[in-house]
């Protein structure tokens, strides 16, 4: 957060949105992958 806050005001908003979207997408992908692996391990039993 501090890095994006140091930038110019015209820049900050878009960069924060991109950062939030990137982190959200990454966590979402990890959750989906983890769920798929859990389902596979359950089905293989």
Secondary structure, 3 states (H helix, E strand, C coil): CHHHHHCCHHHHHHHHHHHHHHHHHHHHHHHHHHHHHHHHHHHHC
